[in-house]
Amino acid sequence: QVQLVESGGGSVQAGGSLRLSCVASGFTYSSACMGWFRQAPGKEREGVAAISTGGASKYYADSVKGRFTISRDNAKNTVYLQMNSLSPEDTAMYYCAAAARCGGRLSAWGGDSREYHYWGQGTQVTVSS
């Protein structure tokens, strides 16, 4: 049974930081590209960041470049999203996702939710001004 379990969300003031974690099980984690997405009320789901199997390639949405960092620990089946300099515009439900087939240039598809096969339940991030 595939499971992606996110944690680390919460409420923070603008300018603060949070670190999200996602623990994966039920599939070959080390062979999957991993991504973080977010969805705010009334908005479409947005690809935030993605990382290749070994971590050498990464994708970031323009809106988070320079502020967010994605990383992974294949020994722990865990992917992280370090979020710094948070603003109210970052308020959303954040989802972890796994792409079981991972090939091509991550920059071309890393933010496309259609490329991901497994999804977590999400963790809420709220940033107040």
C-alpha positions in Angstrom: 0.0 0.0 0.0 1.5 3.3 -1.1 1.6 6.0 1.5 3.0 9.5 1.5 2.7 11.2 4.9 3.4 14.9 5.2 4.3 16.8 8.4 5.7 20.1 9.5 3.0 22.5 8.5 1.7 25.1 10.8 1.2 28.8 11.3 4.0 31.3 11.1 4.4 35.0 10.7 5.7 36.6 7.5 9.4 36.3 7.2 9.5 33.0 9.2 10.5 29.5 8.2 9.0 26.0 8.1 10.4 22.7 7.1 8.0 20.2 5.6 8.7 16.4 5.6 7.2 13.6 3.7 7.8 10.0 4.5 7.1 7.5 1.7 6.3 3.8 1.8 4.8 1.1 -0.4 6.9 1.8 -3.6 10.5 2.0 -4.6 11.2 5.4 -3.3 14.8 5.6 -4.5 13.6 5.2 -8.1 10.9 7.9 -7.9 11.2 11.6 -8.5 9.5 13.5 -5.7 7.6 16.8 -5.8 5.9 19.3 -3.6 2.7 21.0 -4.7 0.4 23.5 -3.0 -3.2 24.6 -3.4 -4.7 27.7 -1.9 -8.5 28.1 -1.6 -10.0 29.0 -5.0 -6.8 28.4 -6.8 -5.4 25.7 -9.0 -2.8 23.3 -7.6 0.7 24.6 -8.2 4.0 22.7 -8.6 6.4 24.2 -6.1 9.5 22.0 -6.3 10.7 18.6 -7.5 13.8 16.5 -7.1 15.4 13.7 -9.1 16.1 10.2 -7.7 19.6 11.1 -6.6 19.0 14.7 -5.8 21.2 16.1 -8.5 18.4 17.7 -10.5 15.8 20.1 -9.0 12.9 22.1 -10.2 11.5 25.2 -8.5 8.6 27.4 -9.4 9.6 31.0 -10.0 7.5 32.1 -7.1 9.7 30.2 -4.6 13.2 30.3 -6.2 15.7 31.5 -3.7 13.4 30.9 -0.7 12.5 27.2 -0.8 14.9 24.3 -0.9 13.9 20.7 -1.7 16.1 17.8 -0.6 15.7 14.1 0.0 17.2 11.3 2.1 16.9 8.0 0.3 18.0 6.1 3.4 14.9 7.4 5.3 12.5 7.4 2.3 11.9 11.1 3.1 11.7 14.3 1.1 11.9 17.7 2.6 10.9 21.2 1.7 12.7 24.0 3.6 10.7 27.2 3.3 12.3 30.5 4.3 11.1 34.1 4.0 7.5 33.0 4.0 4.8 35.5 2.9 1.0 35.4 3.2 1.0 34.4 -0.5 2.6 31.1 0.5 -0.5 30.1 2.5 -1.9 26.9 1.1 -2.3 23.2 1.6 1.0 21.6 0.7 1.1 18.1 -0.9 3.9 15.6 -1.4 3.8 13.6 -4.6 5.8 10.8 -6.2 6.5 10.2 -9.9 7.2 6.5 -10.2 8.6 6.9 -13.7 11.3 9.5 -13.5 13.1 10.5 -16.7 13.8 13.4 -19.0 14.6 16.9 -17.9 13.0 17.7 -14.5 12.8 21.3 -15.4 10.4 20.4 -18.2 7.9 18.4 -16.2 8.7 18.8 -12.5 5.8 21.2 -11.8 3.2 19.2 -13.8 0.8 17.4 -11.5 -0.2 15.0 -14.3 3.3 13.4 -14.1 2.8 12.2 -10.6 1.3 8.9 -9.6 1.0 9.0 -5.8 -0.1 11.8 -3.5 -0.2 12.5 0.2 -3.1 14.0 2.2 -1.4 17.4 2.6 -0.2 19.6 5.4 -1.5 23.1 6.0 0.8 26.1 5.9 -0.6 29.5 7.1 1.5 32.6 7.0 0.1 35.7 8.7 1.2 39.3 8.0 
